[in-house]
Amino acid sequence: MLIIPTLLWFLLPLVFAQDYYKILGVSKSATDRELKTAYRKLSKKWHPDKNPNSEEAHQKFVELAEAYEALSDADSRRIYDQYGGEGLKQHQQRGGANWQHHDPFDMFSRFFGGGGHFQQGQRRGPNMEVRISVPLRDFYTGKHLEFQVEKQTICEECEGSGSSDGQTHSCERCGGRGVRIVKHMLAPGIFQQVQSVCDVCGGKGQTIAHPCSVCQGQKVIRGHATHTVIIEKGAPRGARVTFENEADEHPEYVAGDLIVTLDEKTPDIDSHGDDEDPTDGIFFRRRGDDLFWKEVLSLREALLGGWVRNITHLDGHVVRLGRDKSKMVQPGHVDVIEGEGMPIHEGHGYGNLIVEYTVILPDLAGEGLLGDLRGVFEKWYGTGEGVKDEL
């Protein structure tokens, strides 16, 4: 009877063992590049400096470093794939392959520069600002909008070292200082010392014997990064969304912020066809929390009433306009429909829909219209003979 409990005890480490692939969100067939990309993305998300007082974030940050450290080394990954986490741990305890655990912040600094922390006073890169045109409909309904930016990223091939073998050397010309002292003779016996940037290392103090084939020794490459911005319901035009440390990267400084400004897309009425999406907001105008709409009426509708209009709102629901028979509408009249405007950002409820009426006069009144107008005048003023003569 002791066999089953003993077996369960033996299997417990396997049951509760961490899945390094799952931690990084990649498949077991992931390439080295995919592992790097996953670690870079998730380590920034769960960095303790971005999640102060969060034990969960700190734990995830440590787990990510542990997972990447194990899977990024070919030998340890092979052992992990064959024997699991417990087998890898035993291999490490025996000193296999001169294994050393690295501080998770040290590993982070290898990817992003700085000291592994987002600390004040660190050298920091410039912010990057982009503008995105957003249709009015998306400001009304809210949306998760995916967009791309071109930016500078640390070369994944050489991990920002600029060297194909990971080795850099102190510049022999400047002695690793990055600057040289040059003497100029102004006159016999009179010299002037001038400090200038080293022309060999470019002021970096280091040289690379074997440049990386991908970045050509520059440590960074240009590429496109994809982000998702959350457009909140009722967000004001010109709203700014900040993505921390998502600007240009460099191993020698912490990346600045990517700042996204949400502009309201200018409607193009001329290119709007009859088959276009009626909820695209092209005929709505926004002012604060209110929406404005212009409704055009014929002279018959304005004078006689008896008409109905259905407005398709920005989220597809229908707002009904209309007048009963004999109910006139004056040119320039305004209806205020409460609760049919924009969502109130960071509040409750909606603004109003302001409907302004424009009356179009015909070039020539037909007999049918004249007959209808006679009926109206007779109703208002009686059946006097002057009514027919006036019309």
Sequence and secondary structure as in RCSB ss.txt:
>XXXX:A:sequence
MLIIPTLLWFLLPLVFAQDYYKILGVSKSATDRELKTAYRKLSKKWHPDKNPNSEEAHQKFVELAEAYEALSDAD
SRRIYDQYGGEGLKQHQQRGGANWQHHDPFDMFSRFFGGGGHFQQGQRRGPNMEVRISVPLRDFYTGKHLEFQVE
KQTICEECEGSGSSDGQTHSCERCGGRGVRIVKHMLAPGIFQQVQSVCDVCGGKGQTIAHPCSVCQGQKVIRGHA
THTVIIEKGAPRGARVTFENEADEHPEYVAGDLIVTLDEKTPDIDSHGDDEDPTDGIFFRRRGDDLFWKEVLSLR
EALLGGWVRNITHLDGHVVRLGRDKSKMVQPGHVDVIEGEGMPIHEGHGYGNLIVEYTVILPDLAGEGLLGDLRG
VFEKWYGTGEGVKDEL
>XXXX:A:secstr
  HHHHHHHHHHHHHS   HHHHHT  TT  HHHHHHHHHHHHHHT TTTSTT HHHHHHHHHHHHHHHHHHSHH
HHHHHHHHHHHHHHHHHHTTGGG     HHHHHHHHH TTSS  TTS B   EEEEEEE HHHHHH EEEEEEEE
EEEE TTTTTS BTTS  EE TTTTTSSEEEEEEEEETTEEEEEEEE TTTTTSSEE SSB TTTTTSSEEEEEE
EEEEEE TT  TTEEEEETT S  BTTBB   EEEEEEE    STT  TTS TTS TT EEETTEEEEEEEEEHH
HHHHEEEEEEEE TTS EEEEEEEET    TT EEEETT S B TTSSSB  EEEEEEEE  SS  HHHHHHHHH
HHHHHH S HHHHHH 
